[in-house]
Amino acid sequence: MQFELNKKYIDDLKKNIVEHDEDSAIKLLYELHAADIAEIYDDLNVEEAKFLYLLLDGEKAGDVLAELEDDDRERFMKALPSEVIAKKFIDHMDSDDAADVIADLPDERQEEVLSHIDDVEQAGDIVDLLKYDEDTAGGLMGKELISVKESWDVEKCIAEVRKSAEEIDEVYYVYVVNDDNILKGVLSLKRLIIAGNKKDVKEISNYDIISVKVDIPEEEVVNIARKYDLVVLPVIDSIGRLVGRITIDDIVDVMQEEAEKDYQMVSGITEDVEPSDKIWVLTRARIPWLLIGLVGGIFGAQVISSYEGALAQYASMAFFIPLIAAMGGNVGVQSSSIIVQALASKSAGFDSLFMRLLKELAVALLNAIILSLLIFLFSYFFYDSLPLTISVSVSLIIVVVFASVFGTFVPLALDRFKIDPALATGPFITTVNDITGLFIYLSLSHYIFSNFGS
């Protein structure tokens, strides 16, 4: 049954903490998943969390620490001695999660925590993982895996699997390597179980294997896993030696982080933030695009002011200014969002720019004609001004086509220059199209009114 956090539960838990009633507190936590226990952190202060989490057994404590949000975990870790972090948490965590936790600590504390880890092999694995950039396959991978030599027979292979499986939570595949630890293939548990004991591993192995190198970006890891429907990916070094594996939970985490980052960029937020961040951090993340919007608004005002005389003479020109600006911004965001989505799934690229532009141009023309006909009918019957009707209808066609093409081209161009195309959506597209739309509409309207009457 899914756990639901409520006020009564938190009140009971806090009462146990205040009274130092360890037995009652443990009972409240006993059947909860690590993710549920981590969720409770938001309702506790650091000292309350410290009392509570130190009651957990080693494996559950490690899982809870891994589930905490980065900022929450950082605050919690500051309240714990290095020895407690090592023995209570790190000793019981997978190498990739342990490396993530230790990477958030200052350099001096990293060394202290590592020195208190009892398992020297695990400490070595963590040190190895800390060398990799966190945004690469090496930074995502864990060292826990099962590998066997291709020269072994099935009986020896099964014995190795039994021995290694005690230290690994999930066994997806057995990896086949040669004497130099070069990855040669994979072996499914099913094939291993049904094979005869005297068969050689190389006879039943699958040599059609997909792997990734340690230095490729995490986004590429996600694309490979998604393309080939993989739940685990072996990681190799520059000469093909097996060094780790990336599991589906880490891949999903990256997908979620990328989605959140792109959503924030679309919203005009320039850095990764959380609602719990300090006011200055939230302000710093939002202000750059707001300033760009402010500058864009000033330019828009300048465009309008340059037609002040025409607006004074033909006041009806002002009626459709909000509509033109809104339609340009909306169409541009639609086009750019579709292209950004295609780029994220690797189904679009700069090489296909011409075909993409042609397709968007066709869609834009069809949409523009439909919208223009609707606004033509509305303006003609409600405003009784043929120049105004023609001005807004023709302007709408031009604005929609321009916004659509511009919204298509910009993210493709940014991707070409290795800039995140998500920057092209939201405030940037809206601001540029607002200014351009206003200029097109007011220029065309001024011309039509001046030459064909009011």
C-alpha positions as CSV (number, residue, x, y, z in Angstrom):
1,M,0.0,0.0,0.0
2,Q,1.3,3.5,-0.9
3,F,2.3,5.6,2.1
4,E,0.4,8.9,2.5
5,L,2.1,11.5,4.7
6,N,-0.4,13.3,6.9
7,K,-0.3,15.7,9.9
8,K,-1.2,13.1,12.5
9,Y,1.7,10.9,11.4
10,I,4.2,13.7,11.6
11,D,2.8,14.8,15.0
12,D,3.2,11.3,16.4
13,L,6.7,11.0,15.0
14,K,7.7,14.4,16.4
15,K,6.3,13.4,19.8
16,N,8.4,10.3,19.8
17,I,11.5,12.3,18.9
18,V,10.9,14.9,21.7
19,E,10.4,12.1,24.2
20,H,13.4,10.1,22.8
21,D,11.0,7.2,22.4
22,E,13.2,5.1,20.0
23,D,11.0,2.0,20.0
24,S,7.8,3.9,19.0
25,A,9.7,5.9,16.4
26,I,11.1,2.7,14.8
27,K,7.6,1.1,14.7
28,L,6.3,4.1,12.8
29,L,9.1,3.8,10.3
30,Y,9.4,0.0,10.1
31,E,7.3,-0.8,7.0
32,L,8.0,2.4,5.1
33,H,10.0,2.5,1.9
34,A,13.3,4.5,1.9
35,A,11.7,7.1,-0.4
36,D,8.8,7.6,2.0
37,I,11.1,8.1,4.9
38,A,13.1,10.6,2.9
39,E,9.9,12.5,2.2
40,I,9.4,13.0,5.9
41,Y,12.6,15.2,6.0
42,D,10.7,18.2,4.7
43,D,8.7,18.3,8.0
44,L,11.7,17.9,10.3
45,N,14.5,20.1,11.4
46,V,18.1,18.8,11.1
47,E,18.3,17.6,14.7
48,E,15.0,15.7,14.4
49,A,16.1,14.1,11.2
50,K,19.4,13.2,12.8
51,F,17.7,11.4,15.7
52,L,15.3,9.6,13.4
53,Y,17.7,8.4,10.7
54,L,20.3,7.2,13.1
55,L,17.7,4.7,14.4
56,L,17.5,3.0,11.0
57,D,19.6,-0.1,10.2
58,G,22.6,0.4,7.9
59,E,21.0,-0.7,4.6
60,K,17.8,1.3,5.1
61,A,19.8,4.3,6.3
62,G,21.9,4.3,3.2
63,D,18.9,4.0,1.0
64,V,17.2,7.0,2.7
65,L,20.3,9.1,2.3
66,A,20.4,8.3,-1.4
67,E,16.7,9.3,-1.8
68,L,17.1,12.7,-0.1
69,E,17.1,15.8,-2.4
70,D,20.6,17.2,-2.9
71,D,20.1,20.3,-0.8
72,D,18.4,18.4,2.0
73,R,21.2,15.8,2.0
74,E,23.9,18.5,2.1
75,R,22.3,20.1,5.2
76,F,21.9,16.8,6.9
77,M,25.5,15.7,6.2
78,K,26.8,18.9,7.9
79,A,25.3,17.8,11.2
80,L,27.0,14.3,11.2
81,P,30.6,13.4,12.1
82,S,32.6,11.9,9.2
83,E,32.9,8.5,11.0
84,V,29.1,8.3,11.3
85,I,28.6,9.1,7.6
86,A,31.0,6.4,6.6
87,K,29.9,3.6,8.9
88,K,26.2,4.3,9.2
89,F,25.5,5.3,5.6
90,I,28.3,4.9,3.1
91,D,29.3,1.4,4.1
92,H,25.8,0.2,3.1
93,M,25.3,2.1,-0.2
94,D,25.9,1.2,-3.8
95,S,29.1,2.7,-5.1
96,D,27.4,5.2,-7.5
97,D,25.1,6.5,-4.7
98,A,28.0,6.7,-2.3
99,A,30.1,8.6,-4.7
100,D,27.3,11.1,-5.3
101,V,27.0,11.6,-1.6
102,I,30.7,12.1,-1.0
103,A,31.0,14.4,-4.0
104,D,28.8,16.9,-2.3
105,L,31.2,17.2,0.6
106,P,34.1,19.6,0.8
107,D,37.5,18.0,-0.2
108,E,38.7,17.7,3.4
109,R,35.6,15.9,4.6
110,Q,35.7,13.6,1.6
111,E,39.1,12.4,2.7
112,E,37.9,12.0,6.3
113,V,34.8,10.0,5.3
114,L,36.8,7.8,3.0
115,S,39.4,7.0,5.7
116,H,36.6,5.7,7.9
117,I,35.1,3.2,5.4
118,D,35.9,-0.3,6.5
119,D,35.7,-2.0,3.1
120,V,38.9,-0.9,1.3
121,E,37.6,-2.2,-2.0
122,Q,34.5,-0.1,-1.8
123,A,36.5,2.9,-0.8
124,G,38.7,2.4,-3.9
125,D,35.6,2.1,-6.1
126,I,34.3,5.4,-4.7
127,V,37.6,7.1,-5.3
128,D,37.6,5.8,-8.9
129,L,34.1,7.1,-9.5
130,L,34.9,10.6,-8.1
131,K,37.4,11.1,-10.9
132,Y,34.7,11.2,-13.5
133,D,32.6,14.2,-14.5
134,E,29.2,13.8,-12.9
135,D,27.5,14.5,-16.2
136,T,29.1,11.6,-18.0
137,A,28.6,7.8,-18.2
138,G,31.5,7.4,-15.7
139,G,29.7,9.7,-13.3
140,L,26.5,7.7,-13.6
141,M,27.8,4.2,-13.4
142,G,28.2,1.9,-10.4
143,K,30.9,-0.6,-9.9
144,E,28.7,-3.4,-8.7
145,L,28.4,-6.1,-11.5
146,I,29.1,-9.7,-12.2
147,S,31.8,-10.6,-14.8
148,V,33.1,-14.0,-15.8
149,K,35.8,-15.1,-18.1
150,E,34.8,-16.4,-21.5
151,S,37.2,-19.4,-21.0
152,W,35.2,-20.7,-18.0
153,D,32.7,-23.4,-18.1
154,V,29.1,-22.9,-17.0
155,E,29.6,-24.6,-13.6
156,K,32.4,-22.2,-12.6
157,C,30.4,-19.3,-14.0
158,I,27.4,-20.2,-11.8
159,A,29.6,-20.5,-8.7
160,E,30.9,-16.9,-9.4
161,V,27.4,-15.6,-9.9
162,R,26.3,-17.1,-6.5
163,K,29.3,-15.6,-4.8
164,S,28.9,-12.1,-6.3
165,A,25.1,-11.9,-6.1
166,E,25.3,-11.6,-2.3
167,E,26.7,-8.0,-2.7
168,I,24.5,-6.9,-5.6
169,D,20.9,-5.9,-5.3
170,E,19.8,-6.4,-8.9
171,V,21.4,-8.8,-11.3
172,Y,20.4,-8.0,-14.9
173,Y,23.2,-9.7,-16.9
174,V,26.4,-11.5,-16.4
175,Y,29.2,-9.8,-18.4
176,V,31.7,-11.9,-20.3
177,V,35.3,-10.6,-20.4
178,N,38.7,-12.0,-21.6
179,D,41.8,-12.3,-19.5
180,D,42.5,-8.5,-20.0
181,N,39.0,-7.6,-18.7
182,I,38.0,-6.5,-22.2
183,L,34.2,-6.7,-22.6
184,K,33.3,-9.4,-25.1
185,G,29.6,-10.2,-24.5
186,V,26.8,-10.7,-22.1
187,L,25.1,-13.7,-20.7
188,S,21.5,-13.8,-19.5
189,L,20.6,-15.6,-16.3
190,K,18.0,-17.7,-18.3
191,R,20.6,-19.1,-20.7
192,L,23.0,-19.7,-17.9
193,I,20.5,-21.7,-15.9
194,I,19.3,-23.9,-18.8
195,A,22.8,-24.6,-20.1
196,G,24.7,-27.8,-19.3
197,N,27.4,-27.5,-16.6
198,K,30.2,-28.6,-19.0
199,K,29.5,-26.1,-21.7
200,D,31.9,-23.2,-22.1
201,V,30.7,-19.6,-21.4
202,K,31.7,-18.5,-24.9
203,E,29.3,-21.0,-26.4
204,I,26.2,-19.5,-24.8
205,S,27.2,-15.8,-24.7
206,N,25.6,-13.1,-26.7
207,Y,28.3,-11.1,-28.5
208,D,26.0,-8.5,-30.0
209,I,26.3,-6.1,-27.1
210,I,25.7,-2.4,-26.7
211,S,28.0,-0.5,-24.4
212,V,29.0,3.1,-23.7
213,K,32.4,4.7,-23.0
214,V,33.0,6.4,-19.7
215,D,33.4,9.9,-21.1
216,I,30.2,10.2,-23.2
217,P,27.6,12.8,-21.9
218,E,24.7,11.5,-19.8
219,E,22.2,12.7,-22.4
220,E,23.7,10.3,-24.9
221,V,23.5,7.5,-22.4
222,V,19.8,8.2,-22.0
223,N,19.2,8.3,-25.8
224,I,21.0,5.0,-26.3
225,A,19.0,3.3,-23.5
226,R,15.8,4.7,-24.8
227,K,16.5,3.8,-28.4
228,Y,17.3,0.1,-27.7
229,D,14.9,-0.3,-24.7
230,L,17.7,-1.2,-22.3
231,V,17.4,-1.5,-18.5
232,V,21.2,-1.6,-18.0
233,L,24.2,-0.5,-19.9
234,P,27.8,-1.7,-19.5
235,V,30.5,1.0,-19.3
236,I,33.9,0.6,-20.9
237,D,37.1,2.6,-20.9
238,S,39.0,3.8,-24.0
239,I,40.4,0.4,-24.7
240,G,37.3,-1.6,-24.1
241,R,37.8,-2.8,-20.5
242,L,34.7,-3.2,-18.4
243,V,34.6,-0.6,-15.6
244,G,31.0,-0.4,-14.5
245,R,27.3,-0.5,-15.4
246,I,24.5,2.1,-15.5
247,T,21.1,0.8,-14.4
248,I,17.6,2.0,-15.3
249,D,17.0,3.9,-12.1
250,D,20.0,6.2,-12.8
251,I,18.8,6.6,-16.4
252,V,15.3,7.6,-15.3
253,D,16.9,10.1,-12.8
254,V,18.8,11.8,-15.7
255,M,15.6,11.9,-17.8
256,Q,13.8,13.6,-15.0
257,E,16.6,16.1,-14.4
258,E,16.7,17.0,-18.1
259,A,13.0,17.4,-18.2
260,E,13.0,19.7,-15.2
261,K,15.9,21.7,-16.5
262,D,14.3,22.2,-19.9
263,Y,11.0,23.1,-18.3
264,Q,12.7,25.8,-16.2
265,M,14.5,27.1,-19.3
266,V,11.2,27.3,-21.1
267,S,9.8,29.3,-18.1
268,G,12.8,31.7,-18.2
269,I,14.7,30.2,-15.3
270,T,18.5,30.1,-16.0
271,E,19.7,27.6,-13.4
272,D,18.4,24.5,-11.5
273,V,16.4,25.6,-8.5
274,E,14.1,24.2,-6.0
275,P,11.1,25.8,-4.1
276,S,13.1,25.4,-0.9
277,D,16.0,27.5,-2.1
278,K,16.8,30.9,-0.6
279,I,15.1,34.0,-1.9
280,W,18.4,35.3,-3.5
281,V,19.0,32.0,-5.3
282,L,15.5,32.0,-6.7
283,T,15.8,35.7,-7.7
284,R,19.2,35.1,-9.4
285,A,17.7,32.3,-11.4
286,R,14.8,34.3,-12.7
287,I,16.0,37.8,-13.2
288,P,18.2,37.4,-16.4
289,W,15.2,36.5,-18.6
290,L,13.0,39.0,-16.9
291,L,15.5,41.7,-17.7
292,I,15.5,40.5,-21.3
293,G,11.7,40.7,-21.2
294,L,12.0,44.2,-19.8
295,V,14.3,45.3,-22.5
296,G,12.0,43.6,-25.1
297,G,9.1,45.5,-23.6
298,I,11.0,48.8,-23.9
299,F,11.8,48.1,-27.6
300,G,8.1,47.2,-28.1
301,A,7.1,50.5,-26.5
302,Q,9.6,52.3,-28.8
303,V,8.0,50.6,-31.8
304,I,4.6,51.8,-30.7
305,S,5.8,55.3,-29.9
306,S,7.3,55.6,-33.4
307,Y,3.8,55.3,-34.8
308,E,2.3,57.6,-32.2
309,G,1.1,60.1,-34.9
310,A,-0.6,57.3,-36.9
311,L,-2.3,55.9,-33.8
312,A,-3.5,59.3,-32.9
313,Q,-4.9,59.8,-36.4
314,Y,-6.3,56.2,-36.8
315,A,-7.1,55.1,-33.2
316,S,-8.7,51.9,-34.4
317,M,-5.2,50.6,-35.3
318,A,-4.6,50.1,-31.5
319,F,-7.5,47.7,-31.1
320,F,-5.6,44.6,-32.3
321,I,-2.1,45.3,-30.9
322,P,-2.5,42.8,-28.0
323,L,-3.8,40.1,-30.5
324,I,-0.9,40.5,-32.9
325,A,1.7,40.3,-30.1
326,A,0.0,37.3,-28.4
327,M,-0.4,35.3,-31.6
328,G,3.3,35.9,-32.6
329,G,4.5,34.8,-29.2
330,N,2.3,31.7,-29.0
331,V,3.0,30.5,-32.5
332,G,6.8,30.9,-32.0
333,V,6.7,29.0,-28.7
334,Q,4.7,26.1,-30.3
335,S,7.2,25.7,-33.2
336,S,10.3,25.9,-31.0
337,S,8.8,23.5,-28.4
338,I,8.2,20.9,-31.1
339,I,11.7,21.3,-32.5
340,V,13.3,21.1,-29.0
341,Q,11.3,17.9,-28.3
342,A,12.6,16.4,-31.6
343,L,16.2,17.4,-30.9
344,A,15.9,15.8,-27.4
345,S,14.8,12.5,-29.0
346,K,17.4,12.8,-31.7
347,S,14.8,12.9,-34.4
348,A,15.8,16.3,-35.8
349,G,19.1,18.0,-36.5
350,F,20.7,20.9,-38.4
351,D,21.2,18.7,-41.4
352,S,17.5,18.4,-41.8
353,L,17.0,22.2,-41.4
354,F,15.7,22.9,-44.9
355,M,13.0,20.2,-44.8
356,R,12.0,21.2,-41.3
357,L,11.7,24.8,-42.4
358,L,9.6,23.8,-45.4
359,K,7.3,21.7,-43.3
360,E,6.8,24.4,-40.6
361,L,6.3,27.0,-43.4
362,A,3.5,24.8,-44.8
363,V,1.9,24.3,-41.4
364,A,2.3,28.0,-40.6
365,L,0.6,29.1,-43.9
366,L,-2.4,26.8,-43.3
367,N,-2.8,28.0,-39.7
368,A,-2.3,31.7,-40.8
369,I,-4.9,31.5,-43.5
370,I,-7.5,29.9,-41.1
371,L,-6.8,32.5,-38.4
372,S,-6.7,35.3,-40.8
373,L,-10.1,34.4,-42.3
374,L,-11.6,34.3,-38.8
375,I,-10.2,37.7,-37.8
376,F,-11.3,39.1,-41.2
377,L,-14.9,38.1,-40.6
378,F,-14.8,39.3,-37.0
379,S,-13.3,42.7,-37.9
380,Y,-15.5,43.2,-40.9
381,F,-18.8,42.8,-39.1
382,F,-17.9,44.3,-35.7
383,Y,-15.6,47.3,-36.7
384,D,-17.0,48.4,-40.1
385,S,-13.6,49.4,-41.3
386,L,-12.2,47.8,-44.4
387,P,-8.6,49.2,-43.9
388,L,-8.5,47.9,-40.4
389,T,-9.9,44.5,-41.5
390,I,-7.3,44.2,-44.3
391,S,-4.5,45.4,-42.0
392,V,-5.1,43.0,-39.2
393,S,-5.8,40.0,-41.5
394,V,-2.7,40.4,-43.7
395,S,-0.5,41.3,-40.7
396,L,-1.6,38.1,-38.9
397,I,-0.6,35.9,-41.9
398,I,2.9,37.5,-42.0
399,V,3.4,37.4,-38.2
400,V,2.3,33.8,-37.9
401,V,4.5,32.6,-40.7
402,F,7.5,34.6,-39.5
403,A,7.0,33.4,-35.9
404,S,6.7,29.8,-36.9
405,V,9.9,29.9,-39.1
406,F,11.8,31.8,-36.5
407,G,10.7,29.4,-33.8
408,T,12.0,26.5,-35.9
409,F,15.3,28.0,-37.0
410,V,16.6,29.2,-33.7
411,P,16.6,26.0,-31.7
412,L,18.2,24.1,-34.7
413,A,20.9,26.8,-34.9
414,L,21.6,26.7,-31.2
415,D,21.9,22.9,-31.3
416,R,24.3,23.3,-34.2
417,F,26.6,25.4,-32.0
418,K,26.2,23.1,-29.0
419,I,24.0,25.4,-27.0
420,D,21.0,23.9,-25.2
421,P,18.1,24.6,-27.7
422,A,15.7,24.8,-24.8
423,L,17.0,28.4,-24.4
424,A,15.2,29.2,-27.6
425,T,11.7,28.6,-26.1
426,G,9.7,30.7,-23.7
427,P,10.8,34.3,-23.1
428,F,13.3,34.6,-25.9
429,I,10.9,33.6,-28.7
430,T,8.0,35.5,-27.1
431,T,10.0,38.7,-26.8
432,V,11.5,38.7,-30.3
433,N,8.1,37.8,-31.9
434,D,6.3,40.5,-29.9
435,I,8.6,43.2,-31.2
436,T,8.6,41.9,-34.7
437,G,4.9,41.4,-34.8
438,L,4.2,44.9,-33.5
439,F,6.5,46.4,-36.2
440,I,4.9,44.4,-39.0
441,Y,1.4,45.2,-37.9
442,L,1.9,48.9,-37.3
443,S,3.9,49.4,-40.5
444,L,1.4,47.7,-42.6
445,S,-1.6,49.3,-40.9
446,H,0.0,52.8,-41.3
447,Y,0.6,52.2,-45.0
448,I,-3.0,50.9,-45.6
449,F,-4.7,53.6,-43.6
450,S,-2.6,56.3,-45.2
451,N,-3.3,55.2,-48.7
452,F,-6.8,53.7,-48.5
453,G,-8.6,55.8,-46.0
454,S,-9.9,55.4,-42.4
